[in-house]
Amino acid sequence: MDRRIRVLVAKPGLDGHDRGAKVVARALRDAGMEVIYTGLRQTPEMIVSAAIQEDVDAIGLSILSGAHMHYFREVKRLLEEQGASDILLFGGGIIPDEDVPRLKELGVAAVFGPGTSTQDIVDFLKRAVPERWQAQGLA
């Protein structure tokens, strides 16, 4: 299939540090993906609304504030409420290792910590998104 992966990169909450999110967004673009970057201080409602409007395949949350459990839980809940649970949810930032299993139980597909190669994120999306397309009969 000759379809480009569409990814929304978002910075939820009051965290004002977005360098990592911008680096990831650039790497995804350089890998041929369409990227929508929402900017700083987004609410879960704003993120999910933009994801649905932009018809994205995946949402990547960048969280450095320590509020990762809240934001991932809210975004996942809103996706389900809006009938958009087929959108892949992943993220990164400063997330303690002990919270990763709980995030995966919530339905977060992958969590990337500090120092992760952007190529690892690209490879993950290039594998996971087409798998979802195939499972949905879109591939």
N, C-alpha and C positions, 0 to 999 in steps of 0.2 A: 504494500500500500504506500502511496506517495503522499501521505498526509503528514503535515508538520505537527509536532507536539506543541501544545499551547500551555504555558505555565504562568500562573499568577504568583508573584513574590510579594509578600506583605510583611510589614512591621507593625504588629498589634501593640496597643497600649502606649504608655508614656515614654518608653525607651527612645532616646533620641540618637542612638548610635546606629547608623545604617551602612557603614562601609562594607561589612561582610555581606549584607543583602545585595548591595550594588555589585560586588565582586562576583557573587553567584549569578546574578541576573546577566551580567556581561558574559560569563562563561557559558551559560545556557544559550544565549544569543549566538555566540561564536560557534557553538555546536549545531547551529541550524534550527534551534527552537524559536518559537514566537514567545516573547516574554512581555508580560504586563507588570510593571512595578507600581504599586499603589502609593508609595511614599510612607512617610512617618505617621504615627499616632492614629492608626486605623482601629476601628471597633470591629468585633467579630461580625456584626451585621453588615458593615461596609465591605468587609472582605468577601463574605459569602455573596452579597448582592453583585459585586464586581465580577466575581468568578462565574456566576450564572449569566450575567449580561455578556461577558466576553467568551462564553462557551469554552472554558478552559478544561484541560485534561487533568491538571494537577494544581494544587495550592502548596506553596512553600512558605512556612512561617519562620521568621528570624526573630528569636526572642533571647534577650540578654538580661531581662529584668528580674528573673526568678518567678514570673507569673505563668510559666509554660503550661502547667497543668490546667489552669483556668482557661487560657486562650485556646489550647487545643481542644479541650472539652466543649467549649462554647461553639467553636467553628464546626466541629463534628456534629453537634446537636442541631445547629442551624442548617447544615447541609442535609441532614436527614429530614428535618421539618420541611425543607423546600423540595424534597424529592431529588436531591442532587448528590446522594451518597456514593454515586459512581465516580465522583471527582476524587482523585488520589490526594491524600493529605500527607505531607512530609514536612520536616523542619530541621532547624539547627540553631546553634547558639550556645549559651552557657546553660547546659541541662545536665544535672547530676546523673551519673551512670545508674544509680538506683531508681531513678524515675523512668528510665527508658522502657523497662518491661510494662509499667503501668500505662505509659503512652501507647505502646503497641496494643495492649488490651483494649484501649479506647478506639483503636482503629487507625492509629498513625502508622503509615507504611514504613517510614524510615526516619531516623534521627541522626544528624551529622554534627559532631562536636567540633571544637576548635582544632585547627590544624588539618582538618579533612581536606584532601585534594579535591579541587573542583571537578576533576575528571571522574572521581568516584561518584559525585552527584549526577553528572552527565550520564555516566554508565548506568546508574540506578534507573534514571528516568527513561533512558533508551530501551531498557529491558522491561520495566514495570508497566509503563503506559501501553505499549503494544500488547502486552499480556492482557491488560484490562480491555483493550479494544477487541481482542480475540474473544474473550469471555462474554462480551456484550454483543458479539456478532457484527462488529464494525470493521473487522479486518478481513 
